[in-house]
Amino acid sequence: MRLPAPRIEPLEMDRLDEEQAAVLAPFADPANKVGGGRVLNIFRTLARAPKALTGFLAWGNYILSRRNALPPREREIVILRTGWLCRSGYEFAQHRRIGLDCGLTAEEVERIKAGPGAPGWTPIEAAMLRAADELVADHFVSDATWAALAELGDKGRMDIVFTVGQYTQVSMLLNSFGVQLEDGDEIDPDLRP
């Protein structure tokens, strides 16, 4: 975690105005896949700007949906690498759990930290990791990496850029606002300050 305490406190659920309550209501539903009725710190923080949160959720829902050409496991490889590169303890903790649910192994999650050169990645997995590295470092996918991603097609390559862009933004928000881990989550030891 970059900060030991929030710069912007998450809202208390019993102190919401009407607009904040409306934007957070879907998360409070026990049937909601994200949090199962527990409204996560990220959403309680972003609800301080309810209109921004509404826009953020629309785009984020695309990234995490089946409309994204990346299969869930591969999408989580890209998200975890982005969170790792952005040094976002919250993001990495959340998506470690999601990645494991999407078919990643604990060993693969550890290997994501080592990057595209780590042994064991398929050529397309290594190219996806390399694309995340290039986008975070230079905001550009090199010609060689773009060519290595060809089997994903144009839509898949676009969705890698969209996904890295979304999770770079998410990491910036989490890091800068000081969003703290959820109760029961643990920071990756390699992301401790």
N, C-alpha and C positions, 0 to 999 in steps of 0.2 A: 504494500500500500504506500502511496506517495505521501499521504497525510494521515496522522494518527487520529484525527477528529474531523467531522464535517465542517467545511466552510459555509455550506448552505444546509441547514438542518432539514431532514425529511419532515413532511407535514404529519401531524398526529391525525389519525382518522376521525377523531371526535371533534376536531377543530377546523373542518373544511368549509369553505364557502360553497355555494350552490354549483358554480362552474367546476371547481376542483372535485367535488363529490361526484358530479356527472362523469368526468373523464376517468376517475378511478373506480367507478362502480363495477365495470366488467371484471376488474382484477379481484374485487372482493367476493365474487361469486365462487363458491367452493368447486364448481365444475370447471373453472378456468384452468387451462393447462399450465399457465405461467404463474406459479406460486400456490395454486390450489386454494384460493381464498385468502391467502396472505399477500398483502400488497407490498411488493418488494421496495427496498430503500430507493432504488433508482427511480421508480415511478412516483413515490411519495416526494422525492426531491424535485423531479421535473414538473410535477403538478403545480408548483409555484408559478409556472407559466403554462396554464392549461391549453391555450391555443397552440403553443409550440409543441406541447406533448401530443396533442391530437395529430399534428402533421408528422411528428417523429414516429408515432405508432403506425401511421399509414405506410410509410416507407419501410420501417422495420418489419412490418407484417409481410410485405412483399419478399424481403430478403430471407425470412424464415419460412416462407411458404413453398408449396410445390410449384408455384409459378417460377421460382428460381430454378434455372436449369441444372444447378449443381445438386447432386444427390445429398441427402442430409449428412452422411458421414464425411464426404468431401467438403461440403460447406463448413462443417465444424473444424476440419483441418485448417481451412483458410481463416476462420474466425479466431481460433486459438492462436495461430501464428501471429495474427494481427494484434491480438490482446497481449501476447508475449512481447512483441517488438515495441509496443506502446507502454510496456511496463505497467499494465493495468491489472492489479491484483484482484479487483472485484470481477472484471470481465473474465479473467482466466479461471477464477473459481466457479463462476456460473457456468461457463461453457465447458469446463472440464466435466462437470456432471452431465450436461446436455450431450457432449461428445460421447461419453461412455454409453449413454442411452441410445445413441445413434450408431453404435457399432464399433467405435474406437476402443482399443485396449488401453489399459493403464500404461503399458510400455510405449504405445504409439503416442500417447499424450506427452510422455517424457521426451520422446524422440522429436516431437514438434519443436521443443525448445532448442534442440540442436540444429534444426533447419534442414534445408534441402540437400545438403551434403552428407547427412547422416545415413549410414547404411540401412537398407531395408525398405526404402521407399520405392514404389514403382516409378517409372519415368514420368507418368502424368502427375502423380502425387508430388514428386520433386519439382516439377514445373509449376504446379500450383503454389507450393511453398516459396519458390523463387519469385513468382509473380507478387506474392504478398510482400516479400523482402524488398523488391524493387519499388513497389508502390509506396510503401511506408518511407523508404529512404529517399526516393527520387521522384515520386508521384508520376511514374512512367514505367510501362512494361517494355523491356528491350525487345528488339526484333527477334533475337534468338529465343527468348522465353515465349513470345507471342507465337512463334512457329511451333514450339514444343507443346503448346496448348491447342493445336489445330484440331485434334480429335474431339474437343468440346464444341466446336463450331463457333460461329460468331456470337450466338446467344450465350453460350457457356462462358466464353471469354469476357463478354460484357458483364455477365453476372459475377465473375471473379472481381472485376474492378468495382462493381457496385457494392459487393460484400465487403471488400477491404475498405472502401470509402466509408461505408456505414459504420463499421466497427472501429475505424480510426476515429471517427467523430464520437462514437459512444465512449471510447477510451479517453478522449480528451475531456469529455463531460465528467466522467467518473473521476478521473485524476484531479481535474481542476476544482470540482465542487466538493471533493473529499467524501464521496459516497462510500460508506463503510460496508463491510461484508455483512451478509445476513446472519442472524443467529444460527449457529451450528456449522457455518462455512468456515473453512480454514484457508489462510493465504498460502500459496505455494511457497515453500521455504526459499526458493531462488528469487522470489519477488519481494522479500522482506527488505526494508530500508537498511 
